[in-house]
């Protein structure tokens, strides 16, 4: 599910206020664009179905290209 622009603006504004962060007007467009990108990436991950027995990894170990799993 993608967030609507007004939802992104509301979240960024509320977050900045909660953190007492003064978001400068010249930075606002970039912050909104980046947050929209991050929200879209999170939606992609959230769409992946997980079985109830799947547990988070203790450590993340990236796998080199061409290998199927870490050894």
C-alpha positions in Angstrom: 0.0 0.0 0.0 1.4 3.3 -1.0 1.0 6.3 1.2 -0.7 9.4 -0.2 1.3 12.6 -0.4 -0.8 14.2 2.4 -0.1 11.2 4.6 3.6 11.5 4.0 3.5 15.2 4.8 1.6 14.6 8.0 4.0 11.9 9.1 7.1 14.0 8.4 5.6 17.1 10.1 4.6 15.1 13.2 7.9 13.3 13.4 9.9 16.6 13.1 7.7 18.1 15.8 8.1 15.1 18.1 11.9 15.2 17.6 12.0 19.0 17.9 13.6 19.1 14.5 13.5 22.3 12.6 13.0 21.2 9.0 14.2 24.0 6.8 11.9 24.9 3.9 14.6 24.3 1.3 15.1 20.7 2.7 11.4 19.8 2.9 10.9 18.6 -0.7 13.9 16.3 -0.4 12.8 14.9 2.9 9.3 14.2 1.6 10.7 12.5 -1.5 13.1 10.3 0.5 10.4 9.4 2.9 8.1 8.4 0.0 10.9 6.2 -1.4 11.5 4.6 2.0 7.8 4.0 2.5 7.6 2.3 -1.0 10.5 0.1 -0.1 8.9 -0.9 3.2 5.6 -1.7 1.4 7.5 -4.1 -0.9 9.0 -5.9 2.0 5.7 -5.9 3.9 4.0 -7.6 0.9 6.3 -10.7 1.1 4.3 -13.4 2.8 6.0 -15.1 5.8 5.0 -18.4 7.3 4.4 -18.4 11.1 7.5 -20.4 11.8 9.8 -17.8 10.1 12.0 -16.1 12.6 14.3 -13.1 12.2 18.0 -13.8 11.6 20.3 -13.1 14.6 22.9 -11.7 12.2 22.7 -10.5 8.6 25.3 -12.0 6.3 25.1 -10.8 2.7 25.6 -13.5 0.1 28.0 -12.8 -2.8 26.3 -12.7 -6.2 26.0 -16.1 -7.7 25.8 -18.0 -4.4 22.5 -19.4 -3.1 23.3 -19.3 0.6 25.9 -18.3 3.1 28.3 -21.1 4.1 
